[in-house]
Amino acid sequence: MNWRVPLSDIDFGAEEEEAVQQVVKSRWLTMGAVTREFEEEFAAYVGARHAIAVTNATAALHLACVAGGLGAGDEAILPSLTFVATANAVRYAGAIPVFADIAGENDLNISPRSIEACITPRTRAILVVHYGGYACDMPAILSLAEEHGLVVIEDAAHAIGSELEGRMLGTWGQIGCYSFFSNKNMTTGEGGMLVTDDDELAERLRLLRSHGMTSLTWDRHKGHAWSYDVVDLGYNYRIDEIRSSLGREQLKKLPRNNRLRREKTALYRQLLAELSPEIVVPFEEHPGVSACHLLPILLPDGTPRESFMENMKAQGIQTSIHYPPIHRFSAYRDLNPPGAANLPQTESAATREVTLPLYPALSEDDIRFVAKAVQTSLAGVARALA
Ligand SMILES: *Cc1c(COP(=O)(O)O)cnc(C)c1O
């Protein structure tokens, strides 16, 4: 499909090409000095003591659950309105995902009140997801966690560069996880990052990333080690130098690109309020600074969403849904996960949500075109219903 306005687009140029060529010429491809630099730069950017690069954010979430102490019989509370990887990670660790509801139609993030209602003697962790880059209520969530002795893991896949009270998202909980998948705010193709301020957790995460081995191939190449011990049941979740070199270039572009996303989001909000006041654009006046990863809208209750999306497609505009809620997937329904029967806000938002195109190079004309198309597509489905 040749979209006139695609859902997302990457910002790659000569810098990325040059960076990859440098790595190829260096003849060292597996995790080494470039990755170390990427980690140091990322840690400095978000203000964390440690950053550990991995092969994708799903691996990051898995390691976070393992290092966070989740195991068989433990429960972890998380939203259902997220990508399936957030819940899968809990299951990889042998633990039970417990679904809490979102706050409401203007705040699609997990609700602290719903979290509190899900806490049992088996609860060990809370996994928060900053939907679209908009901050969860971290002060309330951290105080619940403290009161009940729970670990807080942040799925900050959407929130690279988002802030709340001047502190970067991903650095509020014990461990933060970021994604560098192709449609995220910065990309390495596939890639991810863990951050933590805890020295022991960081050490454990580094071990788990690479088979639980006490030295890397890189260390042996540099003559720092001859052999190694295996001290933990680890994985091969390493990133590589090619992708880390892309990450370093993308990180330099991130602040500007996030600013552009915020400006485009503001224009969308203004135009949609003028043209289609009957739709909800969530996170209006939301606290903090968002990385504006997504532009979600909620259609009026009862609007046939597929027809609306078909109308948008007919005008060359790609839209998407974030998300089909996890508790409704076949692989989760049969588990009968705790909490799934009591998610009214999630059910409502999940049936009404449509994601509009948003990326740094999206032009003002395109935004006007999309906003106008939302208006005419809504009118089109209303006529068809009448
Ligand atoms: C993209 C995404 C992930 C998974 O990231 P990968 O790097 O593709 O593994 C996890 N959680 C959320 C909310 C995401 O959007």
The ligand as a MOL file (V3000), in Angstrom:
LIG
                    3D

  0  0  0     0  0            999 V3000
M  V30 BEGIN CTAB
M  V30 COUNTS 15 15 0 0 0
M  V30 BEGIN ATOM
M  V30 1 C 7.3580 -1.8410 21.2390 0
M  V30 2 C 6.8980 -2.1760 22.5950 0
M  V30 3 C 7.4470 -3.2350 23.3280 0
M  V30 4 C 8.3910 -4.2380 22.7500 0
M  V30 5 O 9.5030 -3.6680 22.1950 0
M  V30 6 P 10.4920 -4.5550 21.2890 0
M  V30 7 O 11.7310 -3.7370 21.2780 0
M  V30 8 O 9.8360 -4.6440 19.9450 0
M  V30 9 O 10.6590 -5.8710 21.9170 0
M  V30 10 C 7.0370 -3.4220 24.6370 0
M  V30 11 N 6.1100 -2.6250 25.1900 0
M  V30 12 C 5.5290 -1.6190 24.5140 0
M  V30 13 C 4.5200 -0.7630 25.2010 0
M  V30 14 C 5.8920 -1.3750 23.1880 0
M  V30 15 O 5.2990 -0.3890 22.5090 0
M  V30 END ATOM
M  V30 BEGIN BOND
M  V30 1 1 1 2
M  V30 2 1 2 3
M  V30 3 2 2 14
M  V30 4 1 3 4
M  V30 5 2 3 10
M  V30 6 1 4 5
M  V30 7 1 5 6
M  V30 8 2 6 7
M  V30 9 1 6 8
M  V30 10 1 6 9
M  V30 11 1 10 11
M  V30 12 2 11 12
M  V30 13 1 12 13
M  V30 14 1 12 14
M  V30 15 1 14 15
M  V30 END BOND
M  V30 END CTAB
M  END
